[in-house]
Amino acid sequence: MSIGHTFLGLLESGPRHGYDLKRAFDQRFGHDRPLAYGQVYSTLARLLKHGLVEVDGIEPGGGPERKRYAITDAGITDIARWLAQPEKPEPYLQSTLYHKVVLALLTGRGAHEVLDTQRAEHLRLMRELTRRKTGGDLADQLVCDHALFHLEADLRWLELTAARLDQLAREIRR
């Protein structure tokens, strides 16, 4: 996810201070990983440097001056181009989990245990997401659905791999 592009999209509705952008980002996108303030201001500095945002006003505060940022025409063009581009599908052909299974087999450790441990963790997270989805608004439900569908695909892979472990072990030993 591009934080810079997300900020540009949030700024299209009107100028905002950095802390307002952080709050809007965290509310809409950062449920599990809120942004650090340092990341907010380094992203705004980069957008400013590239001419995608401008300082719309400076207000005195209790501490440092508070800058209000606005999107520029170049920023509007950039966000429009980014939104129109499809994301590259990530097939995860060499996932960390695959590496763990192969290494368990190569080192004589229990590949079944690796798969069972991962399956239990996937199921735990799926239960948590399902609870969160039940009490969430539509945006939260859609985010949870996306994660759940990916976890379901991972579970299918775990089951298929467990069924093929003997065959994989033979191929690795060759």
Contact map, one row per residue, 1 for C-alpha under 8 A:
111000000000000000000000000000000000000000000000000000000000000000000000000000000000000000000000000000000000000000000000000000000000000000000000000000000000000000000000000000
111111000000000000000000000000000000000000000000000000000000000000000000000000000000000000000000000000000000000000000000000000000000000000000000000000000000000000000000000000
111111100000000000000000000000000000000000100000000000000000000000000000000000000000000000000000000000000000000000000000000000000000000000000000000000000000000000000000000000
011111110000000000000000000000000000000000110010000000000000000000000000000000000000000000000000000000000000000000000000000000000000000000000000000000000000000000000000000000
011111111000000000000000000000000000000000000000000000000000000000000000000000100100000000000000000000000000000000000000000000000000000000000000000000000000000000000000000000
011111111100000000000000100000000000000000000000000000000000000000000000000000000000000000000000000000000000000000000000000000000000000000000000000000000000000000000000000000
001111111110000000001000100000000000000000000000000000000000000000000000000000000000000000000000000000000000000000000000000000000000000000000000000000000000000000000000000000
000111111111000000000000000000000000000000000000000110000000000000000010001100100000000000000000000000000000000000000000000000000000000000000000000000000000000000000000000000
000011111111100000000000000000000000000000000000000000000000000000000000000000100000000000000000000000000000000000000000000000000000000000000000000000000000000000000000000000
000001111111110000001001000000000000000000000000000000000000000000000000000000000000000000000000000000000000000000000000000000000000000000000000000000000000000000000000000000
000000111111111100000000000000000000000000000000000000000000000000001110000000000000000000000000000000000000000000000000000000000000000000000000000000000000000000000000000000
000000011111111000000000000000000000000000000000000000000000000000000110000100000000000000000000000000000000000000000000000000000000000000000000000000000000000000000000000000
000000001111111000000000000000000000000000000000000000000000000000000000000000000000000000000000000000000000000000000000000000000000000000000000000000000000000000000000000000
000000000111111100000000000000000000000000000000000000000000000000000110000000000000000000000000000000000000000000000000000000000000000000000000000000000000000000000000000000
000000000011111110000000000000000000000000000000000000010000000000011110000000000000000000000000000000000000000000000000000000000000000000000000000000000000000000000000000000
000000000010011111011000000000000000000000000000000000000000000000011100000000000000000000000000000000000000000000000000000000000000000000000000000000000000000000000000000000
000000000000001111111000000000000000000000000000000000000000000001111000000000000000000000000000000000000000000000000000000000000000000000000000000000000000000000000000000000
000000000000000111111100000000000000000110010000000000000000000000111000000000000000000000000000000000000000000000000000000000000000000000000000000000000000000000000000000000
000000000000000011111110000000000000100000000000000000000000000000000000000000000000000000000000000000000000000000000000000000000000000000000000000000000000000000000000000000
000000000000000111111111000000000000000000000000000000000000000000000000000000000000000000000000000000000000000000000000000000000000000000000000000000000000000000000000000000
000000100100000111111111100000000000000100000000000000000000000000000000000000000000000000000000000000000000000000000000000000000000000000000000000000000000000000000000000000
000000000000000001111111110000000010100100000000000000000000000000000000000000000000000000000000000000000000000000000000000000000000000000000000000000000000000000000000000000
000000000000000000111111111000000000000000000000000000000000000000000000000000000000000000000000000000000000000000000000000000000000000000000000000000000000000000000000000000
000000000100000000011111111100000000000000000000000000000000000000000000000000000000000000000000000000000000000000000000000000000000000000000000000000000000000000000000000000
000001100000000000001111111111000110000000000000000000000000000000000000000000000000000000000000000000000000000000000000000000000000000000000000000000000000000000000000000000
000000000000000000000111111111101110000000000000000000000000000000000000000000000000000000000000000000000000000000000000000000000000000000000000000000000000000000000000000000
000000000000000000000011111111100000000000000000000000000000000000000000000000000000000000000000000000000000000000000000000000000000000000000000000000000000000000000000000000
000000000000000000000001111111100000000000000000000000000000000000000000000000000000000000000000000000000000000000000000000000000000000000100000000000000000000000000000000000
000000000000000000000000111111100000000000000000000000000000000000000000000000000000000000000000000000000000000000000000000000000000000000000000000000000000000000000000000000
000000000000000000000000111111111110000000000000000000000000000000000000000000000000000000000000000000000000000000000000000000000000000000000000000000000000000000000000000000
000000000000000000000000011111111100000000000000000000000000000000000000000000000000000000000000000000000000000000000000000000000000000000000000000000000000000000000000000000
000000000000000000000000000001111100000000000000000000000000000000000000000000000000000000000000000000000000000000000000000000000000000000000000000000000000000000000000000000
000000000000000000000000010001111110000000000000000000000000000000000000000000000000000000000000000000000000000000000000000000000000000000000000000000000000000000000000000000
000000000000000000000000110001111111000000000000000000000000000000000000000000000000000000000000000000000000000000000000000000000000000000000000000000000000000000000000000000
000000000000000000000100110001001111101100000000000000000000000000000000000000000000000000000000000000000000000000000000000000000000000000000000000000000000000000000000000000
000000000000000000000000000000000111111100000000000000000000000000000000000000000000000000000000000000000000000000000000000000000000000000000000000000000000000000000000000000
000000000000000000100100000000000011111110000000000000000000000000000000000000000000000000000000000000000000000000000000000000000000000000000000000000000000000000000000000000
000000000000000000000000000000000001111111000000000000000000000000000000000000000000000000000000000000000000000000000000000000000000000000000000000000000000000000000000000000
000000000000000000000000000000000011111111100000000000000000000000000000000000000000000000000000000000000000000000000000000000000000000000000000000000000000000000000000000000
000000000000000001001100000000000011111111110000000000000000000000000000000000000000000000000000000000000000000000000000000000000000000000000000000000000000000000000000000000
000000000000000001000000000000000000111111111000000000000000000000000000000000000000000000000000000000000000000000000000000000000000000000000000000000000000000000000000000000
000000000000000000000000000000000000011111111100000000000000000000000000000000000000000000000000000000000000000000000000000000000000000000000000000000000000000000000000000000
001100000000000000000000000000000000001111111110000000000000000000000000000000000000000000000000000000000000000000000000000000000000000000000000000000000000000000000000000000
000100000000000001000000000000000000000111111111000010000000000000000000000000000000000000000000000000000000000000000000000000000000000000000000000000000000000000000000000000
000000000000000000000000000000000000000011111111100000000000000000000000000000000000000000000000000000000000000000000000000000000000000000000000000000000000000000000000000000
000000000000000000000000000000000000000001111111110000000000000000000000000000000000000000000000000000000000000000000000000000000000000000000000000000000000000000000000000000
000100000000000000000000000000000000000000111111111110000000000000000000000000000000000000000000000000000000000000000000000000000000000000000000000000000000000000000000000000
000000000000000000000000000000000000000000011111111111100000000000000000000000000000000000000000000000000000000000000000000000000000000000000000000000000000000000000000000000
000000000000000000000000000000000000000000001111111100000000000000000000000000000000000000000000000000000000000000000000000000000000000000000000000000000000000000000000000000
000000000000000000000000000000000000000000000111111110000000000000000000000000000000000000000000000000000000000000000000000000000000000000000000000000000000000000000000000000
000000000000000000000000000000000000000000000011111111000000000000000001011000000000000000000000000000000000000000000000000000000000000000000000000000000000000000000000000000
000000010000000000000000000000000000000000000011111111000000000000000011111101000000000000000000000000000000000000000000000000000000000000000000000000000000000000000000000000
000000010000000000000000000000000000000000010011011111100000000000001111001000000000000000000000000000000000000000000000000000000000000000000000000000000000000000000000000000
000000000000000000000000000000000000000000000001001111110000000000001111000000000000000000000000000000000000000000000000000000000000000000000000000000000000000000000000000000
000000000000000000000000000000000000000000000001000011111100000000111100000000000000000000000000000000000000000000000000000000000000000000000000000000000000000000000000000000
000000000000001000000000000000000000000000000000000001111100000000111100000000000000000000000000000000000000000000000000000000000000000000000000000000000000000000000000000000
000000000000000000000000000000000000000000000000000000111110000000111000000000000000000000000000000000000000000000000000000000000000000000000000000000000000000000000000000000
000000000000000000000000000000000000000000000000000000111111000011110000000000000000000000000000000000000000000000000000000000000000000000000000000000000000000000000000000000
000000000000000000000000000000000000000000000000000000001111100011110000000000000000000000000000000000000000000000000000000000000000000000000000000000000000000000000000000000
000000000000000000000000000000000000000000000000000000000111111111000000000000000000000000000000000000000000000000000000000000000000000000000000000000000000000000000000000000
000000000000000000000000000000000000000000000000000000000011111111000000000000000000000000000000000000000000000000000000000000000000000000000000000000000000000000000000000000
000000000000000000000000000000000000000000000000000000000001111100000000000000000000000000000000000000000000000000000000000000000000000000000000000000000000000000000000000000
000000000000000000000000000000000000000000000000000000000001111110000000000000000000000000000000000000000000000000000000000000000000000000000000000000000000000000000000000000
000000000000000000000000000000000000000000000000000000000001111111000000000000000000000000000000000000000000000000000000000000000000000000000000000000000000000000000000000000
000000000000000000000000000000000000000000000000000000000111101111100000000000000000000000000000000000000000000000000000000000000000000000000000000000000000000000000000000000
000000000000000010000000000000000000000000000000000000000111100111110000000000000000000000000000000000000000000000000000000000000000000000000000000000000000000000000000000000
000000000000000011000000000000000000000000000000000000111110000011111000000000000000000000000000000000000000000000000000000000000000000000000000000000000000000000000000000000
000000000000001111000000000000000000000000000000000000111110000001111100000000000000000000000000000000000000000000000000000000000000000000000000000000000000000000000000000000
000000000010001111000000000000000000000000000000000011111000000000111110000000000000000000000000000000000000000000000000000000000000000000000000000000000000000000000000000000
000000000011011100000000000000000000000000000000000011110000000000011111000000000000000000000000000000000000000000000000000000000000000000000000000000000000000000000000000000
000000010011011000000000000000000000000000000000000111000000000000001111111100000000000000000000000000000000000000000000000000000000000000000000000000000000000000000000000000
000000000000000000000000000000000000000000000000001111000000000000000111111100000000000000000000000000000000000000000000000000000000000000000000000000000000000000000000000000
000000000000000000000000000000000000000000000000000100000000000000000011111110000000000000000000000000000000000000000000000000000000000000000000000000000000000000000000000000
000000000000000000000000000000000000000000000000001100000000000000000011111111000000000000000000000000000000000000000000000000000000000000000000000000000000000000000000000000
000000010000000000000000000000000000000000000000001110000000000000000011111111100000000000000000000000000000000000000000000000000000000000000000000000000000000000000000000000
000000010001000000000000000000000000000000000000000100000000000000000011111111110000000000000000000000000000000000000000000000000000000000000000000000000000000000000000000000
000000000000000000000000000000000000000000000000000000000000000000000000111111111000000000000000000000000000000000000000000000000000000000000000000000000000000000000000000000
000000000000000000000000000000000000000000000000000100000000000000000000011111111100000000000000000000000000000000000000000000000000000000000000000000000000000000000000000000
000010011000000000000000000000000000000000000000000000000000000000000000001111111110000000000000000000000000000000000000000000000000000000000000000000000000000000000000000000
000000000000000000000000000000000000000000000000000000000000000000000000000111111111000000000000000000000000000000000000000000000000000000000000000000000000000000000000000000
000000000000000000000000000000000000000000000000000000000000000000000000000011111111100000000000000000000000000000000000000000000000000000000000000000000000000000000000000000
000010000000000000000000000000000000000000000000000000000000000000000000000001111111100000000000000000000000000000000000000000000000000000000000000000000000000000000000000000
000000000000000000000000000000000000000000000000000000000000000000000000000000111111110000000000000000000000000000000000000000000000000000000000000000000000000000000000000000
000000000000000000000000000000000000000000000000000000000000000000000000000000011111110000000000000000000000000000000000000000000000000000000000000000000000000000000000000000
000000000000000000000000000000000000000000000000000000000000000000000000000000001111111000000000000000000000000000000000000000000000000000000000000000000000000000000000000000
000000000000000000000000000000000000000000000000000000000000000000000000000000000011111100000000000000000000000000000000000000000000000000000000000000000000000000000000000000
000000000000000000000000000000000000000000000000000000000000000000000000000000000000111110000000000000000000000000000000000000000000000000000000000000000000000000000000000000
000000000000000000000000000000000000000000000000000000000000000000000000000000000000011111000000000000000000000000000000000000000000000000000000000000000000000000000000000000
000000000000000000000000000000000000000000000000000000000000000000000000000000000000001111100000000000000000000000000000000000000000000000000000000000000000000000000000000000
000000000000000000000000000000000000000000000000000000000000000000000000000000000000000111110000000000000000000000000000000000000000000000000000000000000000000000000000000000
000000000000000000000000000000000000000000000000000000000000000000000000000000000000000011111000000000000000000000000000000000000000000000000000000000000000000000000000000000
000000000000000000000000000000000000000000000000000000000000000000000000000000000000000001111110000000000000000000000000000000000000000000000000000000000000000000000000000000
000000000000000000000000000000000000000000000000000000000000000000000000000000000000000000111110000000000000000000000000000000000000000000000000000000000000000000000000000000
000000000000000000000000000000000000000000000000000000000000000000000000000000000000000000011111011000000000000000000000000000000000000000000000000000000000000000000000000000
000000000000000000000000000000000000000000000000000000000000000000000000000000000000000000011111111000000000000000000000000000000000000000000000000000000000000000000000000000
000000000000000000000000000000000000000000000000000000000000000000000000000000000000000000000111111100000000000000000000000000000000000000000000000000000000000000000000000000
000000000000000000000000000000000000000000000000000000000000000000000000000000000000000000000011111110000000000000000000000000000000000000000000000000000000000000000000000000
000000000000000000000000000000000000000000000000000000000000000000000000000000000000000000000111111111000000000000000000000000000000000000000000000000000000000000000000000000
000000000000000000000000000000000000000000000000000000000000000000000000000000000000000000000111111111100000000000000000000000000000000000000000000000000000000000000000000000
000000000000000000000000000000000000000000000000000000000000000000000000000000000000000000000001111111110000001001000000000000000000000000000000000000000000000000000000000000
000000000000000000000000000000000000000000000000000000000000000000000000000000000000000000000000111111111000001001100000000000000000000000000000000000000000000000000000000000
000000000000000000000000000000000000000000000000000000000000000000000000000000000000000000000000011111111100001000000000000000000000000000000000000000000000000000000000000100
000000000000000000000000000000000000000000000000000000000000000000000000000000000000000000000000001111111110000000000000000000000000000000000000000000000000000000000000000000
000000000000000000000000000000000000000000000000000000000000000000000000000000000000000000000000000111111111111001000000000000000000000000000000000000000000000000000000000000
000000000000000000000000000000000000000000000000000000000000000000000000000000000000000000000000000011111111111000000000000000000000000000000000000000000000000000000000100100
000000000000000000000000000000000000000000000000000000000000000000000000000000000000000000000000000001111111100000000000000000000000000000000000000000000000000000000000100110
000000000000000000000000000000000000000000000000000000000000000000000000000000000000000000000000000000111111100000000000000000000000000000000000000000000000000000000000000000
000000000000000000000000000000000000000000000000000000000000000000000000000000000000000000000000000000011111110000000000000000000000000000000000000000000000000000000000000000
000000000000000000000000000000000000000000000000000000000000000000000000000000000000000000000000000000011111111000000000000000000000000000000000000000000000000000000000000000
000000000000000000000000000000000000000000000000000000000000000000000000000000000000000000000000000000011001111111000000000000000000000000000000000000000000000000000000000000
000000000000000000000000000000000000000000000000000000000000000000000000000000000000000000000000000111011000111111100000000000000000000000000000000000000000000000001000000000
000000000000000000000000000000000000000000000000000000000000000000000000000000000000000000000000000000000000011111110000000000000000000000000000000000000000000001001000000000
000000000000000000000000000000000000000000000000000000000000000000000000000000000000000000000000000000000000011111111000000000000000000000000000000000000000000000000000000000
000000000000000000000000000000000000000000000000000000000000000000000000000000000000000000000000000110010000011111111100000000000000000000000000000000000000000000000000000000
000000000000000000000000000000000000000000000000000000000000000000000000000000000000000000000000000010000000001111111110000000000000000000000000000000000000010001000000000000
000000000000000000000000000000000000000000000000000000000000000000000000000000000000000000000000000000000000000111111111000000000000000000000000000000000000000000000000000000
000000000000000000000000000000000000000000000000000000000000000000000000000000000000000000000000000000000000000011111111100000000000000000000000000000000000000000000000000000
000000000000000000000000000000000000000000000000000000000000000000000000000000000000000000000000000000000000000001111111110000000000000000000000000000000000000000000000000000
000000000000000000000000000000000000000000000000000000000000000000000000000000000000000000000000000000000000000000111111111000000000000000000000000000000010010000000000000000
000000000000000000000000000000000000000000000000000000000000000000000000000000000000000000000000000000000000000000011111111100000000000000000000000000000000000000000000000000
000000000000000000000000000000000000000000000000000000000000000000000000000000000000000000000000000000000000000000001111111110000000000000000000000000000000000000000000000000
000000000000000000000000000000000000000000000000000000000000000000000000000000000000000000000000000000000000000000000111111111000000000000000000000000100010000000000000000000
000000000000000000000000000000000000000000000000000000000000000000000000000000000000000000000000000000000000000000000011111111100000000000000000000000000000000000000000000000
000000000000000000000000000000000000000000000000000000000000000000000000000000000000000000000000000000000000000000000001111111110000000000000000000000000000000000000000000000
000000000000000000000000000000000000000000000000000000000000000000000000000000000000000000000000000000000000000000000000111111111000000000000000000000000000000000000000000000
000000000000000000000000000000000000000000000000000000000000000000000000000000000000000000000000000000000000000000000000011111111100000000000000000100100000000000000000000000
000000000000000000000000000000000000000000000000000000000000000000000000000000000000000000000000000000000000000000000000001111111110000000000000000000000000000000000000000000
000000000000000000000000000000000000000000000000000000000000000000000000000000000000000000000000000000000000000000000000000111111111000000000000000000000000000000000000000000
000000000000000000000000000000000000000000000000000000000000000000000000000000000000000000000000000000000000000000000000000011111111100000000001001100000000000000000000000000
000000000000000000000000000000000000000000000000000000000000000000000000000000000000000000000000000000000000000000000000000001111111110000000001000000000000000000000000000000
000000000000000000000000000000000000000000000000000000000000000000000000000000000000000000000000000000000000000000000000000000111111111000000000000000000000000000000000000000
000000000000000000000000000000000000000000000000000000000000000000000000000000000000000000000000000000000000000000000000000000011111111100011001000000000000000000000000000000
000000000000000000000000000000000000000000000000000000000000000000000000000000000000000000000000000000000000000000000000000000001111111110011001100000000000000000000000000000
000000000000000000000000000000000000000000000000000000000000000000000000000000000000000000000000000000000000000000000000000000000111111100001000000000000000000000000000000000
000000000000000000000000000000000000000000000000000000000000000000000000000000000000000000000000000000000000000000000000000000000011111110000000000000000000000000000000000000
000000000000000000000000000000000000000000000000000000000000000000000000000000000000000000000000000000000000000000000000000000000001111111111000000000000000000000000000000000
000000000000000000000000000000000000000000000000000000000000000000000000000000000000000000000000000000000000000000000000000000000000101111111000000000000000000000000000000000
000000000000000000000000000000000000000000000000000000000000000000000000000000000000000000000000000000000000000000000000000000000000000111111100000000000000000000000000000000
000000000000000000000000000100000000000000000000000000000000000000000000000000000000000000000000000000000000000000000000000000000000000111111110000000000000000000000000000000
000000000000000000000000000000000000000000000000000000000000000000000000000000000000000000000000000000000000000000000000000000000001100111111111000000000000000000000000000000
000000000000000000000000000000000000000000000000000000000000000000000000000000000000000000000000000000000000000000000000000000000001110111111111100000000000000000000000000000
000000000000000000000000000000000000000000000000000000000000000000000000000000000000000000000000000000000000000000000000000000000000000001111111110000000000000000000000000000
000000000000000000000000000000000000000000000000000000000000000000000000000000000000000000000000000000000000000000000000000000000000000000111111111000000000000000000000000000
000000000000000000000000000000000000000000000000000000000000000000000000000000000000000000000000000000000000000000000000000000001101100000011111111100000000000000000000000000
000000000000000000000000000000000000000000000000000000000000000000000000000000000000000000000000000000000000000000000000000000000000100000001111111110000000000000000000000000
000000000000000000000000000000000000000000000000000000000000000000000000000000000000000000000000000000000000000000000000000000000000000000000111111111000000000000000000000000
000000000000000000000000000000000000000000000000000000000000000000000000000000000000000000000000000000000000000000000000000000001000000000000011111111100000000000000000000000
000000000000000000000000000000000000000000000000000000000000000000000000000000000000000000000000000000000000000000000000000001001000000000000001111111110000000000000000000000
000000000000000000000000000000000000000000000000000000000000000000000000000000000000000000000000000000000000000000000000000000000000000000000000111111111000000000000000000000
000000000000000000000000000000000000000000000000000000000000000000000000000000000000000000000000000000000000000000000000000000000000000000000000011111111100000000000000000000
000000000000000000000000000000000000000000000000000000000000000000000000000000000000000000000000000000000000000000000000010001000000000000000000001111111110000000000000000000
000000000000000000000000000000000000000000000000000000000000000000000000000000000000000000000000000000000000000000000000000000000000000000000000000111111111000000000000000000
000000000000000000000000000000000000000000000000000000000000000000000000000000000000000000000000000000000000000000000000000000000000000000000000000011111111100000000000000000
000000000000000000000000000000000000000000000000000000000000000000000000000000000000000000000000000000000000000000000000000000000000000000000000000001111111110000000000000000
000000000000000000000000000000000000000000000000000000000000000000000000000000000000000000000000000000000000000000000010010000000000000000000000000000111111111000000000000000
000000000000000000000000000000000000000000000000000000000000000000000000000000000000000000000000000000000000000000000000000000000000000000000000000000011111111100000000000000
000000000000000000000000000000000000000000000000000000000000000000000000000000000000000000000000000000000000000000000000000000000000000000000000000000001111111110000000000000
000000000000000000000000000000000000000000000000000000000000000000000000000000000000000000000000000000000000000000100010000000000000000000000000000000000111111111000000000000
000000000000000000000000000000000000000000000000000000000000000000000000000000000000000000000000000000000000000000000000000000000000000000000000000000000011111111100000000000
000000000000000000000000000000000000000000000000000000000000000000000000000000000000000000000000000000000000000000000000000000000000000000000000000000000001111111110000000000
000000000000000000000000000000000000000000000000000000000000000000000000000000000000000000000000000000000000000000000000000000000000000000000000000000000000111111111000000000
000000000000000000000000000000000000000000000000000000000000000000000000000000000000000000000000000000000000000100100000000000000000000000000000000000000000011111111000000000
000000000000000000000000000000000000000000000000000000000000000000000000000000000000000000000000000000000000000000000000000000000000000000000000000000000000001111111100000000
000000000000000000000000000000000000000000000000000000000000000000000000000000000000000000000000000000000000000000000000000000000000000000000000000000000000000111111111000000
000000000000000000000000000000000000000000000000000000000000000000000000000000000000000000000000000000000000001100000000000000000000000000000000000000000000000011111111100000
000000000000000000000000000000000000000000000000000000000000000000000000000000000000000000000000000000000000000000000000000000000000000000000000000000000000000000111111110000
000000000000000000000000000000000000000000000000000000000000000000000000000000000000000000000000000000000000000000000000000000000000000000000000000000000000000000011111111000
000000000000000000000000000000000000000000000000000000000000000000000000000000000000000000000000000000000000000000000000000000000000000000000000000000000000000000011111111100
000000000000000000000000000000000000000000000000000000000000000000000000000000000000000000000000000000001100000000000000000000000000000000000000000000000000000000001111111110
000000000000000000000000000000000000000000000000000000000000000000000000000000000000000000000000000000000000000000000000000000000000000000000000000000000000000000000111111111
000000000000000000000000000000000000000000000000000000000000000000000000000000000000000000000000000000000000000000000000000000000000000000000000000000000000000000000011111111
000000000000000000000000000000000000000000000000000000000000000000000000000000000000000000000000000001001100000000000000000000000000000000000000000000000000000000000001111111
000000000000000000000000000000000000000000000000000000000000000000000000000000000000000000000000000000000100000000000000000000000000000000000000000000000000000000000000111111
000000000000000000000000000000000000000000000000000000000000000000000000000000000000000000000000000000000000000000000000000000000000000000000000000000000000000000000000011111
